[in-house]
Amino acid sequence: KLQYLGSFREYYTNNLRGEIFMKKLIKNGFIVDGSGNKGYRADVLINGDRIEKIGENIKANDAKIIDAKGLVVAPGFIDTHSHSDLQILIEPEVMPKVMQGITTEMLGQDGISMAPLPVEYISPWRKNLAGLDGDSDEIDWTYKDTAGYLSMIEKVGPGLNECYLVPHGNIRMEAMGLDNRQPTEEELNKMVEITRREMESGAFGLSTGLIYMPCAYSQPKEIIEMCKVVAEYDGVFVIHQRSEADTILDSMEEVIKIGRESGVRIHYSHFKVCGKKNWDKIEKVIQLLEKAKAEGISVSFDQYPYVAGSTMLGVILPPWVHDGGTDKVIKRLKDPELRKKMIYDIENGIHGWDNFVEFAGLDQIFVTSVRSKKNEDAVGLSLIELGKLRGKDPYNATFDLLEEEENAVGMVDFYGTEEHVQTFMRLPEMNVCTDGLLGGKPHPRVYGAFPRVLGKYVREDKTLTLEEAVYKMTKKPASTFNIKDRGEIKEDLLADICIFDKDTIIDKGTFTEPMQYPEGIAYVIINGEVVVDHGNHTGNRPGRVIRRK
């Protein structure tokens, strides 16, 4: 057991807890094993942290019995786009994820995350990160790199399994700062070296967000050179592409070029087409996926099952406003003449820039989180409503809010239709994700993305079969990201399991009251330990940091 668990400390701790070494026998369940094959009735015996046996009428007198009669026994869900990067250090249970059946999540998204973080950039980077992942004085920010960050997660004892992507923005910052310019050859070589260092630390790939600073300043050459390193490790390049709206076709061609020239596997984040005037591009978008596959480029994407997105409110500002980092943003927001230019650019557009106000509308963008108590009255309001509350036009009311909150404001924006969600959901490249920001009044996907697929899109709308949906939540993401020993109910694999009622499972959160746990999740087991029992969290935190092997 000592050799199996890897250290005396872990052995000792888990024996004191007792639970992980008790055999567990899941009886009478309907197994949907994650492979996509038809479900079947069988028992599952768990010994320690692994599945020991699957079969009918298994006998184990020394096992704790979990009666799954009338329930589905599935692998634990894998969230390939998560923003728990800071939350895992502060509230390591990450209840919104575990309570919906998620047992593993992928951190480091959108090119903006926790590591690497050179000490000299801690202050400006915390401000840049705050709109996505929040901010806190409760942690020690001097961990420096991915190895240090992952060690911090291990020390707090995570509630679920955590994987990491090294973020492009962090790499760029360490190599050349936050300015809007192209790297010198020396700086580009440094980016390549940093990418290799972080992949060696266990990252599963590289992420970027080409609407976020400083990632948006980059050109394909820069990304291709980093992706060549990622490809050497058979890692994944995960991208919030440069446009999901007016120039999405050009944007997809850019991503395909990166895959072609680097050899890296491509994974599009939260795949969608934004804005009514762009909905006619959906067929061409799907054709581009097919074109890439025909060339031999590996392409996949994740999707959250809602018609609204969520990100930091600062993305409504034109790209030039972000040049140099958050401190420069705040300085520009104080300038009345520059505010006029911002309004002009928002109302008239900039080619190649995803203009959230243009494709969603001021009335369909809602404030979800702020940092200070002073502006808590803005949470839940549209930008139109915010203007009325402040007695100003919505633009200047929004600029005031961003200035006062130092850009640490979250938002929800409505952009699509249910038909489009279903169209992308059916594609073979798709797997499920949450992409939820955890601060303030969040998007309901934080609490319910996976149960929503099973309740609405499987049971009610028949968009997917039960087996297809479970595959897209388990084995598909595990295969896409090369997460070993998880994603299936199979002998000798690690025991990450979600047991749910297919007839009642559903998300409960709404856009006005999002912080509600779903119905229908009976048990969640992580690394062989019960974390949700009869729908209640046990307080156990058996999660692990998973490093790329």
N, C-alpha and C positions, 0 to 999 in steps of 0.2 A: 504493500500500500504506500509505503514511503516513496518508493521509486515511481509508482503510478501517479501520485499527486505532486511529486516534484520537490517537496520540501518538508522537513519535520514540522515547521511552523504551521503549514496548512493542514497537515495530518492532525496535529495536536488540537488546533482550533476546531476543526470539523468533528473530531471525536467528542470534544466538550459539548458541542451543539448536538451531536448524536444523530441528527436527522439524515445527513447525507449518506451515512453508512447503513441505514435501515433499508432493507429491500422494500420495494413498493410494487404492488401488483394491481394493475388497472384491469378491472374485470368488466365484461359485458358491453364493451364499447364498440362503436362502428369506426373502423380504422380508415381514415383518408390519409394515406402515407406521404403525400407530397410529391409523388412521382408523376401524378397526372392520371394514373391508372384508376380503375373503378375501386370504390371502397369495399371493405369486407369486414366481417365480424371476427374478432379475435381478442385475446388477452395480451397484455404487454407487461413483462417483468423487468423492473429496473433494479440494478444492483450497483450501489455506489452512484456514480454520475453517468453510467452508461446503460443502454438498453441491452439486457442479457438475452431475452428470449421473447419471441412473438409466436402465438399459437392458440389453439383452442383448449379450454379447460386446464390451464396451467395450474399446478399445485405448488404452493410455497408457504409452508406453515409459519415461517419466520418473517413474513412480509406484511407490511401495512396494506390493507385493502382499500382501493379507491374504486367505488362502484360507479361505472360510467354508463349504466343502463339508460338507453334513450339519448345518449350523447355521442358526439363526434370526437374522436381522438386524433388530433392532427399534430404535425411538428409545430414547435413554437414559431411565431411569425418573425420575419426579418425585415426591419425597417431600413431601407437603403438610403434614405435621405432624412437625417435627424439633425436637430439643433439643440441637443442636450449637452453641448460641449462644456459649458460652465455649470449648468444645473447639476450635472453628475457629481461635481465636487461639493456642492452646497446641500442638495437634497438627493442623496445617492439612490434612494428607492426609485426615483423617476416614476412615480405612481401613474401618471397619465398613459405611459407606454405599457407598463406591465399589466395594468388592469384591462387593457384591450388585447392581451395575448401576445404582445411583442416580447421576445426573449433575447434578441440581438439587434443592435442598431449601429449604423455607420455614421460616425462623426466626421468633422473636418470639411464640411460642404461649402460650395459656392466660392471657393478660393479665399475665404475669410474665416479663420478659426483661431485656436489658442496657441498653436505651435507650428513652426519655430517662432520664438519671440526674444530677440536680443534685448538686453536690459535697457539700452538707451532708447528703445522705441516703445517701452511699456505704456507710457502716458498717452501718446497719440493713438496707439493701436487699441487701447481699451475704449477710447471714444469711438473709433471706427467700428469696433466689434459690437458695441453696446446695442445698436438698433436691431441686430440679428440675435445675439445670444445673451444680451444683458451685461451687467457689470456688477462687481462685488468687491468690497474691501475685506471679505472674510478669508480670502485665499492668499497665498504667497505667489506673486506673479513672476518670481525670478527663476522659474524652472528651465528657461532658455530654449529647449528643443523638444522634439517629439518624445525622445526617451524620457526626459524629465517629466513631461506632461502625463504620459501613460503611467509612469511610476506613481504620480500623485493620485490618479484614479484608483490604482491598485491599493494604495494605502487607505483610502476612505472606504473601500469595500463596496463596489457597485452593485446595484440591485438587479442589473441584467448585464448581458455580455456587450462589450464595447469594442468596436473596430474603428480605425482611423484612416482618413485620407490626408495626405500632406497638402496644404492649401497654397495655390499659386501666389496669392497676394502676400502671404507671410514670407515665402521664398524671395519674392521680388523686393520686399521691404528689407530683408536682411542683406541682400546683395547690393541694392542701389537706392534704398530710401523710398519715399512716397511721391516723388516728383513725376510729372507727366512728360516723359521722354523715353527714347529707346535706349536699351543698354549698350554699353561699349562691349567689345569682344571679351575683355577681362571680366566685366560684370556678368555677361551671359555665361561664361565658363564657371563663374562662381555659383550661378543659379543651378547649373548642371551638377556641380559638386554637392550643393545643399540637397538637391533632389535625391541624389544617391545616398547621402548620409541618412536622410529621413526614411527612405525605402529600407535601408539596412536596419533601421530601428523598428521595423514592423508595419509600416504603412501599407495599405492595400492598393494604393494608387495615388494619383494626383487629381485635385479638384480645381476648378476655376469658375469664376462668375464674371462673365465679360460685360455685365452692366454695373459691376461694383468696382470701386477704386481700391487699390491701384491696378487690378487685373485688366480693367478696360483700356488702359494705356498700351497694352501689349499688342504686337503684331504676330501673325502665325509663326514666323521663324523662331521667335523666343519660345513659344509653346512647343513647337516641334522638337527642339533640342532637348527640352525637359522630358517630353514624352518618349523620346528614344531611350532614355534611362528607364523610365517606367516599363517600357516594353521588354527590356532585358530581364525584368523580374516578373514578367507576365502579369503586370498590374493593370489597372483600369484607369482610363482618363474620364473623369466625371465632370460634365460641363453644363453650367447654366449658360446657354449660348447667347451670342451677342444680341440677337433679336428673336423674340417670340411673336412678333407682330408684323409691321410693314415690310421689313427686309428679311423675313425668316428664311426665305429660299436661299438668299445669298449667305445668310448665317450658317445654314446647314451645309452648304457647299464648302465653307471655310472649315467646318468641323471635319467633314469627310476628307478634305485635303490634309488636315493634321493626321488623321488616321492612316491615310495612304502613305504619307512621307515618313512617318515615324514607326509605323507597324504596331502602334498601340491599339488596344481594344477601347472602343468608344461607348460611353454610356451617357445619354442625354438626361439631365435632371428635369423633373416635373414637366414632362412633354405636353405641349398644348399649342394652340394658335389663338392669339389674343386679338380682340377687337372685331366688331361685326363686319367691317369692310374687308377683313382678311380671311373670313371664313371660307371663301372660295379657293383658298390656297391649300386646304386640308388634303385634297386628293394629290396635289403635287408634292406635298410634304411626305406623304406615304410612299410615293414613287421614288423620292430621293433615298428613303430607307432601303427600298428594294435595290436601287442602283448601287448603293454602298455594299450591300451583301453580295450582289453579283460580281463586284470587284474583289471579293474576298476579305472585305473589311468587316470586322466584328462590330456590330452595332446593337445596342439595347437601350431601353429607357425605363424610368419609373414615372408613376402617375399617382396623384392623390384624387379620390373620387368626389370632387366638388367642382362647382362652376365658378368658384372664387379662389384667388390666391392670397398669399400673405408674405410680406417682406418688411424692410425698413422704409419708413415714409420718405426718407431722404432721396430715394430713387426718383421721385417726381422732379427733382432739380436737374437742370441741364448738366451734362458731363463736366463742362469747364468749371462749374461751381466747386467740384470736389478736388480739383487739382491741388496737390500738396497736403491733403489730409483734412481731418475734421476741424482743426484749429483754423485753417484757411476758410473752410466752409462758413464757420461762425462769423469770421471777420467779414466775409462777403455779404452775409445776410444782414449785417448791420448797415450796409451801404444802400441808401434809397435809390441811387441811380442804377446800381447793379441789380436791385430788386426789379426795376422796370425792365431791364434786359432779360432777367429770368422769366418774367411773365410773357414777354414778347416771344422768347424761344419756346416756351410751353405752348402758347397759342398758335404759333406758326410752324413749329417742328424743326428738327435738325435731322438731316438724312442719316440713316443708320442708327439713330437713337430710339430706343423703345420709350415712347412718351406715354406714361401711365395715365395721365389726365386725358389724353386724346382717345385712348382705346377703352378706358373705363368710365371717365367722367368724374367731375368733382363731387357729384351726388352719389357715386358708387365706390368711393374710396373712404374707408372708415378708420379712425384712430383706434388702435387696440391696446397700446401700452405707452406709458411715459415713465420717466425716472423720478420726478419730484411730485410731492403732494400738491404743490401749487396748481398743477395742470391736470389733476386727476379728473376734473369735470369734463375734460375733452375726450376721455375714453368712451368709445361707443358712438361717437358723433361722426357724421360724414363731414367732408371739408366744407360743404355748403352750410351745414348746421353749425360747424365751428365758427364760421364767419359771422353768422347771426348772433351766436352767443357772445362773441368778442366785439360786436358792433363794427366790424370791418368787412372788406371784401374777402372772399375765401382765400385768395392767394396770400395776402399780407397776414391774415390770421394764421395761416399755415406756416409762413416764414417765421413769424413770431414764436410759434410753438417749437419749431426746429431749432431756432436760435437759443431760446430759454432752456431747452432740454439737451443742448449740445448734440443734436442729431440723434439722440437715443429715443426714437419714437417708432413704434411698430404700426403696421396698417394691414387691412384686408381690402382687396379690390375684386370686383365682379367683372368677368371678361368673356364668358362662354355659355354653352348650352348643354343640357343633359345628353342630347344626341351626340355631341362631339366627345363628351366623356366616354360614352359607350363605344364609339368608333375606335378610339385609341385603346380602350381597355381590352378589346377583342384581339388586338394585334399580337402576334407571337413574341415580339420584342419586349412587351410590357411586363413590369412587376409593380406591386403596390408599395407606396411609401406614405409617410405622414407629411414631411416637410413643414412641421409646425414649430412656430416660435413659442416658447413657454412662458413669456412674461405677460403681465397685465391681463386683459380680457382677450385670450388667444383665439385663433381660428379653431373651429370645432374639430378639425382634423387631428389636432393634438390628442384629443381624447377618444376619437371614434373612427378613424379612417378604415381600419381593417374590419371591424364589425359592420361598418356601413356597406362594404363590398359584399360581405356574406349575407346581410339582411336585405338590403335594397337591390343590389345588382345580381345576386344569385336567387334568393327566395322570391322576391317580389317581381323584378323585371325580367328574370331569366336571361340576362345578358351573358352570363357564364354559368357553366355547371359548377357544382360544389367542388368536384375534383380539379377543374381548371382553376378556380379561384384559389384553392389551397396551394396548388402548384405555384401560382404567381406570387404567393406570399412566403414560400418556403424554399423548395428546391431550386426554383428559377433564380431568385436573388443569390442563394448560396453558390450556385454554379457560375453566375455572372461575375461575382466578386472573388471566386476561389476561396470561399469560407469552408474549411475542411471539417468533416465529421458532424455536420449539422444540416438541417433542412429536410430530413426524411425520418419517418418512423422505420427504422431498420436495425437489425441486430448489430451490436458493437459500436453504433454511433452514440454520440453524447445525448443524454436524455433531456432535451429541450422540447416540451410538449404543451400544447394548449387543448383543453377539453371544453367543448361548448355545445350548446343546444341549437341545432340548426333551425329549429322552428321559432325560436324567440330572439336569437341574437340580432342586435340592432344598435346603432349609435343613438345617443340621446341628446347630445349637445346641439345647440342651435347657434346662429350668429349673434343672437342677443343674450343667450345663456349657454355659453360653450363649455363651461367647466363641469360637465356631467359624465360620470363613468357609464359605459355601455351596459346593456342587459345581455344575459345569455352566456357569459363566460363563467364556467363553474370552477375550473382548476387551471393554474399555470404552474408548470414545473420547469425549473432552470437548473441545469447541471445536476439533475437528479433530486433537487430539493424543492419542496412545495412552497410556492410563493403566494399563490392565490388558492384558497381552500373554501369551497362552497360560496364563491363570489367575494370572499373577504381576504384582504391582504394579511399575510401572517407576520410581517415584519422582518422576514428573512431577506438577506442580501447575498445570494450565492453567485452573483455575476462575476465574470472574469474579463480581463483585457485580453483580446484575441489579437495576436500579431501575425502578420503574413508569414507563411512558412515557405 
